[in-house]
């Protein structure tokens, strides 16, 4: 169902996570919403799902998506539901609820992914940052090792490369240096732990191998522009990755080619219509998850 000025079925769930706010055009929210810790809740009950898919995919980067499935008796093709979920990248999928409770949404948003490194790489690719198979594996392994390692020398040994060769693999692909990926993985884990009830900055810092709370606070601020006090009030993790991406763009961490693709992904909803986005994705030689064209979905989905 649609109104003259927007869609029905989308809600904003943002700090302090006290209520759901109806949003008629989720693809027109300000970009700052993507780094605020907010989530977009999508109640997939409308028969006009093609427009809903475009709106969900056009959300600002970093805005996590929680999808609530339609009533079972309204679903005639499960494969199309799976395709919708694949295209839109929700962090969580809930069974149908007529009125989803905020505590359930809060718990879903706070839950870290089972494989944090794989989820982070998926987000990076969705942001328009193209990675070939070799560098994708290297990035993922770096993020996996960030749970235990603290230095680039240790990382180089962990991936069986010299420090110079490791750095060359990243810089020749136009990516930030390995130390930035390693420490981004560390602060990402720190922020997830900070969101746990009763955790303190010092406990989290010591648990991740930092000498003190100040070192963690300083690294988090330097890499992402976010303070621990801000991170504690937010839930989820995609907003932090988006903050890191924006910081790296601002400081020259990504090549110009990557910067253009990142900007194109972030600005697509504000500069083009859904139809023109699909046409551009079909004609573009570079394919990424964010540019996958939406196939026509039947109304009787």
C-alpha positions in Angstrom: 0.0 0.0 0.0 1.2 3.5 -0.8 0.3 7.0 0.1 0.6 10.0 -2.3 3.9 11.0 -0.6 5.4 7.7 0.3 5.3 4.0 1.3 3.7 2.3 4.3 5.5 -0.4 6.2 8.8 1.3 7.1 9.7 2.5 10.6 12.8 4.1 12.1 14.2 2.7 15.3 16.9 4.9 16.7 18.5 5.9 20.0 17.3 5.8 22.7 15.2 3.0 21.0 12.0 3.9 22.8 9.6 3.8 19.9 9.1 3.1 16.3 8.7 6.2 14.0 6.8 5.7 10.7 8.9 6.6 7.7 7.2 7.0 4.3 10.4 7.5 2.2 13.3 5.6 3.8 15.4 6.2 0.7 15.3 9.9 1.4 16.6 9.9 5.0 19.7 12.1 5.6 23.0 10.4 5.2 23.9 11.2 8.8 21.3 8.7 9.8 23.6 5.9 8.7 26.2 6.7 11.4 23.7 7.3 14.2 23.1 3.7 15.3 19.5 3.7 13.9 17.8 0.8 12.2 15.2 0.7 9.5 12.4 -1.8 10.3 10.6 -3.1 7.2 7.2 -4.8 7.7 7.0 -6.8 4.5 3.2 -6.8 4.3 2.5 -4.5 1.4 1.5 -6.0 -2.0 3.6 -3.3 -3.7 6.9 -5.0 -3.0 8.9 -3.8 -6.0 8.7 -0.2 -4.6 9.5 -1.5 -1.1 12.6 -3.3 -2.3 13.9 -0.1 -4.0 13.2 1.9 -0.9 15.0 -0.6 1.4 18.0 -0.9 -0.9 18.1 2.9 -1.3 18.5 3.5 2.5 21.6 5.4 3.5 24.7 3.3 4.1 25.1 2.2 7.7 21.4 2.2 8.5 20.8 -1.4 9.6 17.7 -3.2 8.2 15.4 -5.5 10.2 13.0 -7.3 8.0 9.7 -8.6 9.4 8.2 -11.3 7.2 4.6 -11.1 5.8 1.9 -13.4 7.1 2.5 -16.9 6.0 -0.9 -17.2 4.3 -0.1 -14.3 2.0 3.1 -15.8 0.7 2.7 -17.7 -2.5 6.3 -17.9 -3.6 8.9 -18.4 -1.0 11.8 -18.1 -3.5 10.8 -14.5 -4.1 10.9 -13.7 -0.4 14.4 -15.2 -0.3 15.4 -13.0 -3.2 14.0 -9.9 -1.6 16.1 -10.6 1.5 19.2 -11.3 -0.6 18.8 -8.0 -2.4 18.2 -5.9 0.7 20.8 -7.3 3.2 18.9 -7.2 6.5 20.9 -7.7 9.6 18.0 -9.7 11.0 14.8 -11.3 9.8 11.8 -11.7 12.1 8.6 -13.8 11.7 5.4 -11.9 11.2 4.3 -9.7 14.1 1.4 -7.3 13.8 3.0 -5.0 16.3 6.7 -5.9 16.8 7.9 -5.2 20.4 10.7 -2.8 20.8 12.5 -5.2 23.2 12.7 -7.8 20.4 14.0 -5.3 17.9 16.5 -4.0 20.5 17.8 -7.6 21.0 18.1 -8.3 17.3 19.9 -5.0 16.6 22.3 -5.7 19.5 23.2 -9.2 18.6 26.5 -9.5 16.7 26.7 -11.6 13.6 27.8 -15.2 14.0 30.8 -14.5 11.7 31.8 -10.9 12.2 34.6 -10.9 9.7 32.4 -12.3 6.9 29.6 -9.9 7.7 32.0 -6.9 7.7 33.4 -8.0 4.3 29.9 -8.3 2.9 29.1 -4.8 4.1 32.3 -3.4 2.5 31.3 -5.0 -0.8 27.8 -3.6 -0.5 29.3 -0.2 0.0 30.6 -0.4 -3.6 34.2 -1.3 -2.6 35.1 -3.9 -5.1 37.4 -6.7 -3.9 38.8 -9.5 -6.0 38.9 -13.0 -4.5 42.4 -12.8 -3.2 42.1 -9.5 -1.4 38.7 -10.4 -0.1 40.2 -13.4 1.6 43.0 -11.3 2.9 40.7 -8.7 4.3 38.5 -11.3 5.9 41.5 -13.1 7.5 42.8 -9.7 8.8 39.5 -9.1 10.5 39.4 -12.6 11.9 42.9 -12.3 13.3 42.0 -8.9 14.8 40.4 -10.7 17.7 43.9 -11.8 18.9 46.6 -9.8 17.2 47.7 -6.2 17.9 50.5 -5.4 15.4 51.0 -5.5 11.7 54.1 -7.7 12.2 52.0 -10.3 13.9 49.4 -10.0 11.2 52.0 -10.5 8.4 53.2 -13.7 10.1 49.6 -14.8 10.5 48.9 -14.6 6.7 52.4 -15.9 5.8 53.6 -12.7 4.1 56.3 -10.2 4.8 55.2 -6.9 6.2 56.2 -5.2 2.9 54.3 -7.7 0.7 51.3 -7.5 2.9 51.2 -3.7 2.6 51.6 -3.9 -1.1 48.6 -6.2 -1.5 46.4 -3.6 0.0 47.8 -0.4 -1.5 47.9 -1.8 -5.0 44.2 -2.4 -4.7 43.6 1.1 -3.6 42.6 0.1 -0.1 43.7 1.5 3.3 46.9 0.1 4.8 46.7 -3.2 6.7 47.1 -1.6 10.1 43.9 0.3 9.6 41.9 -2.9 8.8 43.5 -4.7 11.7 42.6 -1.9 14.2 39.2 -1.3 12.7 38.5 -5.0 13.5 39.7 -4.4 17.1 37.5 -1.3 17.7 34.6 -3.0 16.0 34.8 -5.8 18.5 35.2 -3.3 21.3 32.1 -1.4 20.4 30.0 -4.6 20.3 31.3 -5.4 23.8 30.6 -1.9 25.0 27.0 -2.4 24.2 26.7 -5.3 26.6 25.0 -4.4 29.9 27.4 -3.7 32.7 30.5 -3.5 30.6 33.0 -0.8 31.2 35.5 0.8 28.9 38.4 -0.4 31.0 37.1 -4.0 31.0 36.6 -4.0 27.2 40.1 -2.5 26.6 41.9 -5.0 28.8 39.9 -7.9 27.3 41.1 -6.9 23.8 44.7 -6.4 24.7 44.8 -2.6 25.1 47.1 -1.3 27.8 44.4 1.0 29.2 41.0 2.5 28.5 42.5 5.7 27.1 44.4 3.8 24.3 41.1 2.2 23.2 39.2 5.5 23.3 42.0 7.3 21.4 42.1 4.6 18.7 38.3 4.5 18.3 38.1 8.3 17.9 41.1 8.4 15.5 39.8 5.6 13.2 36.1 6.4 13.2 35.5 9.8 14.7 33.3 8.2 17.4 33.8 8.5 21.1 33.1 5.5 23.5 30.3 7.5 25.2 28.6 7.8 21.8 29.2 4.2 20.9 27.7 3.0 24.2 24.3 4.6 23.4 24.1 3.0 20.0 23.3 -0.5 19.0 24.5 -2.6 16.1 27.7 -2.5 14.2 27.1 -1.4 10.6 27.0 2.3 11.6 30.5 2.0 13.0 31.8 0.4 9.8 30.2 3.3 7.8 31.8 5.8 10.1 35.2 4.1 9.4 34.6 4.1 5.7 33.7 7.8 5.7 36.8 8.6 7.8 39.1 6.7 5.4 37.5 8.5 2.4 38.1 11.9 4.1 41.8 11.1 5.0 42.7 9.5 1.6 42.7 5.8 2.7 40.8 4.7 -0.5 41.9 5.3 -4.0 40.0 7.8 -6.2 38.3 4.9 -8.0 37.0 3.5 -4.8 35.9 6.9 -3.5 33.8 7.4 -6.6 32.1 4.1 -6.2 31.5 4.7 -2.5 30.0 8.1 -3.3 27.9 6.7 -6.0 26.5 4.0 -3.7 25.8 6.6 -0.9 24.2 9.2 -3.2 22.2 6.9 -5.5 18.9 7.4 -3.7 19.2 11.2 -3.7 20.3 11.7 -7.3 18.4 9.1 -9.4 15.1 7.4 -9.6 14.8 3.6 -8.9 14.3 3.0 -12.6 17.5 4.9 -13.6 19.5 3.1 -10.8 18.5 -0.3 -12.3 19.4 0.9 -15.9 22.8 2.2 -14.7 23.5 -1.1 -12.8 22.7 -3.1 -15.9 25.0 -1.0 -18.1 27.9 -0.7 -15.7 31.0 -2.9 -16.3 31.6 -3.1 -12.6 29.1 -5.3 -10.7 28.8 -5.3 -7.0 26.0 -6.3 -4.5 24.7 -2.8 -4.2 24.3 -2.5 -8.0 22.4 -5.7 -8.6 19.3 -4.9 -10.6 16.0 -5.9 -9.1 14.0 -8.3 -11.2 10.3 -7.8 -11.7 8.5 -9.4 -8.9 4.9 -10.5 -9.3 2.2 -8.7 -7.4 1.0 -12.0 -5.9 4.3 -12.5 -4.1 
